[in-house]
């Protein structure tokens, strides 16, 4: 009887194990990984790619003429590194093109000083060179309108309070991730919840940014100056308030005023002088070029064709667009260079994946993940939206890997709550542990291009990256000099290995819904 019960227990246990058995995890392909490492570390081109993008191509605002030229270069580079099926894929009507062609700002009185700044995207230029007095406007509520009405004509207005500058930022070293920090991330079994809190009701008496601009325009103001940066020497220049709501329209651009973001030291100097009651005079010229017609924004796509599973897809990608005050080396030129270098490495060693490896350089990320989201909807669908539905590619998709959070070395990967992916990543990580790539975290992270995949139930992942000093993403300070070559070489090797292993696995990466 005891023998029978023991056999029954073994059968039951086996049944349970089969019911919850993980998919077959392929052992790391050590021969190919060795070739990837050799090519990626001894014959790397990642800094050459990043250097050309930052130094020659420069800033790449979505749907600017600069972005269009850069995307044609990206297609040529994809061809050069051996990709095929290269295409420029439109994803939505995005508005009119906008490019800054010239900018000059000088304080003339009470002392001469060249001023560092940059116009906000999707704003108009000035009618040539203008010279005008600077005034402070503390315009907050509707009650303030009467206080300034009739007093601002012909002026250039300081519209924000003095910036609070973090004086320790440059002296304070930015630490790389410590072993203890990575250990704590790995030991979390439940992803940390993001507290949203209760929404704060809007005070109807407060003026919106659009209402302020309309008032200044009606009063005959010539231009607006602002500072939203607390970093020494940094200009944070984004897009005109309301540009997303009107879809970056020509009418919205022309209905605005020239708006200039100024470095905090220069902005504060003007503010303090005016607060003393001493006149400030500024000379300014802004030339912005905008299109006449609404155009479509595009992603750049290329492929390494698969073999026996060629209709299934593994994707790697990064956003190609930037803000316009610098080439944005860390955000996200570094990610694009890593992705292109990973593709180059695989082609250089003659790798022939089973699944097709698709490379994506996204647009519209900085304005709200538009390029990757529309691509996912068009090619894979959305099972939670009946109007979009599931596309044929949905069941053929395996995984997407993304780089975006700066230019630091990959130290691990975030699971996005997908526990069943852990077994795959743990196995593939073993031959890469000497690169400091050791951590797997259950955490979910947002705000970049893996999110549209994850949102529709497809496996999409972002790597855990080191923080590195000196980078100034979204500012005028983000140049090639801040990148660290060893980090990018490691990232390209890791990206190539994870793409390769995903593309040769017998099974696709499990989905979170597979676990329900």
GIGITA-V184476 format. One record per backbone hydrogen bond with DSSP energy under -1.0 kcal/mol. NH is the residue of the N-H (numbers start at 0). CO is the residue of the C=O. E is the energy in kcal/mol with one decimal. If there is no record, write none. Layout:
NH:CO:E, NH:CO:E
This chain:
4:0:-2.7, 5:1:-2.2, 6:2:-2.4, 7:3:-2.8, 8:4:-2.5, 9:5:-2.2, 10:6:-2.4, 11:7:-2.7, 12:8:-2.9, 13:9:-2.7, 14:10:-2.4, 15:11:-2.6, 16:12:-2.6, 17:13:-2.5, 18:14:-2.2, 19:15:-1.7, 29:27:-1.7, 32:28:-2.7, 33:29:-2.2, 34:30:-1.6, 35:31:-2.7, 36:32:-2.7, 37:33:-2.5, 38:34:-2.6, 39:35:-2.9, 40:36:-2.4, 41:37:-2.4, 42:38:-1.5, 48:44:-2.3, 49:45:-2.6, 50:46:-2.7, 51:47:-2.1, 52:48:-2.2, 53:49:-2.3, 54:50:-2.7, 55:51:-1.8, 56:51:-2.0, 57:52:-1.9, 63:60:-1.5, 67:63:-2.1, 68:64:-2.2, 69:65:-2.1, 70:66:-2.4, 71:67:-1.8, 72:68:-1.8, 73:69:-2.4, 74:70:-2.0, 75:71:-1.9, 76:72:-2.7, 77:73:-2.6, 78:74:-1.9, 79:75:-2.3, 80:76:-2.2, 81:78:-1.1, 82:77:-2.7, 83:302:-3.0, 86:300:-2.8, 88:298:-2.8, 90:296:-2.6, 93:294:-3.1, 95:247:-2.2, 98:288:-2.6, 100:286:-3.1, 101:286:-1.5, 103:284:-2.1, 105:282:-2.6, 106:112:-3.0, 107:280:-2.7, 108:280:-1.3, 112:106:-2.2, 114:104:-2.6, 117:260:-2.2, 119:258:-2.8, 120:237:-3.0, 125:285:-2.1, 127:125:-2.2, 129:283:-3.1, 131:281:-2.4, 133:279:-2.6, 134:155:-2.1, 136:157:-2.1, 138:136:-1.3, 141:204:-1.9, 143:140:-1.5, 144:141:-1.1, 147:143:-1.4, 148:144:-1.5, 150:147:-2.1, 153:219:-2.7, 154:151:-1.9, 155:132:-2.7, 156:222:-2.2, 157:134:-3.1, 158:224:-2.6, 165:229:-3.1, 166:164:-1.3, 168:165:-1.5, 171:167:-2.6, 181:177:-2.3, 182:178:-2.4, 183:179:-2.3, 184:180:-1.9, 185:181:-2.2, 186:182:-2.0, 205:202:-1.9, 206:139:-2.7, 211:207:-2.1, 212:208:-2.3, 213:209:-2.3, 214:210:-2.1, 215:211:-2.7, 216:212:-2.6, 217:213:-2.2, 218:214:-1.6, 219:216:-1.3, 220:215:-2.4, 221:154:-2.7, 223:257:-2.8, 224:156:-3.3, 225:259:-2.4, 233:230:-2.0, 239:120:-2.4, 242:239:-2.3, 245:241:-1.9, 247:242:-3.5, 252:248:-2.0, 253:249:-2.5, 254:250:-1.9, 255:252:-1.0, 259:223:-2.9, 260:117:-2.7, 261:225:-2.6, 262:115:-2.5, 266:262:-2.5, 267:263:-2.8, 268:264:-1.7, 269:265:-1.9, 270:266:-2.3, 271:267:-2.8, 272:268:-2.2, 273:269:-2.3, 274:270:-2.3, 275:271:-1.1, 276:273:-2.0, 277:272:-1.7, 280:108:-2.0, 281:131:-2.7, 282:105:-3.0, 283:129:-2.8, 284:103:-2.2, 286:101:-2.6, 288:98:-3.6, 290:96:-2.1, 294:94:-3.1, 296:91:-2.0, 298:88:-2.3, 299:360:-2.2, 300:86:-2.7, 301:358:-2.0, 302:83:-2.5, 303:356:-2.7, 308:353:-1.1, 309:306:-1.3, 311:308:-2.2, 312:395:-2.2, 313:355:-2.7, 314:398:-3.1, 315:357:-2.2, 316:400:-2.0, 317:359:-1.6, 319:361:-3.1, 320:361:-1.1, 321:59:-2.4, 328:477:-1.6, 332:327:-2.0, 333:328:-2.0, 335:331:-2.0, 336:332:-2.5, 337:333:-2.2, 338:334:-2.3, 339:335:-2.5, 340:336:-2.4, 341:337:-2.5, 342:338:-2.0, 343:339:-2.3, 344:340:-2.8, 345:341:-2.0, 346:342:-2.1, 347:343:-2.8, 348:344:-1.8, 349:346:-1.1, 350:345:-2.4, 354:502:-2.3, 355:311:-2.1, 356:303:-2.3, 357:313:-3.4, 358:301:-3.2, 359:315:-2.2, 360:299:-2.6, 361:317:-2.0, 367:364:-1.7, 368:364:-1.6, 369:363:-1.9, 370:362:-1.3, 372:368:-2.2, 373:369:-2.5, 374:370:-1.7, 375:371:-2.5, 376:372:-2.4, 377:373:-2.3, 378:374:-2.6, 379:375:-2.7, 380:375:-2.1, 381:388:-3.0, 384:381:-2.0, 387:384:-1.1, 388:384:-3.4, 390:379:-1.8, 393:390:-2.0, 397:312:-2.9, 399:458:-1.6, 400:314:-2.2, 401:460:-2.0, 402:316:-1.4, 405:403:-3.2, 410:463:-3.5, 411:463:-1.1, 412:438:-1.9, 413:461:-2.2, 414:440:-3.5, 415:442:-2.4, 416:441:-1.2, 417:414:-1.9, 418:416:-1.3, 420:417:-1.1, 421:418:-1.3, 424:420:-2.2, 425:421:-3.0, 426:422:-1.5, 427:423:-2.1, 428:424:-1.6, 431:428:-2.1, 432:429:-1.2, 434:431:-1.8, 435:432:-1.9, 436:431:-1.1, 437:410:-1.9, 437:435:-1.0, 438:410:-2.3, 440:412:-2.3, 450:447:-2.0, 453:449:-2.2, 454:450:-2.9, 456:453:-1.5, 457:452:-2.5, 460:399:-2.5, 462:401:-1.1, 463:411:-1.9, 465:408:-2.5, 474:471:-1.3, 478:476:-1.3, 481:478:-2.0, 482:479:-2.1, 487:483:-1.7, 488:484:-2.5, 489:485:-2.1, 490:486:-2.4, 491:487:-2.3, 492:488:-2.0, 493:489:-2.7, 494:490:-2.9, 495:491:-2.3, 496:492:-2.4, 497:493:-2.6, 498:494:-2.3, 499:495:-2.6, 500:496:-3.0, 501:497:-2.0, 502:498:-1.7, 503:499:-1.2, 504:500:-1.1, 514:511:-1.3, 515:512:-1.1
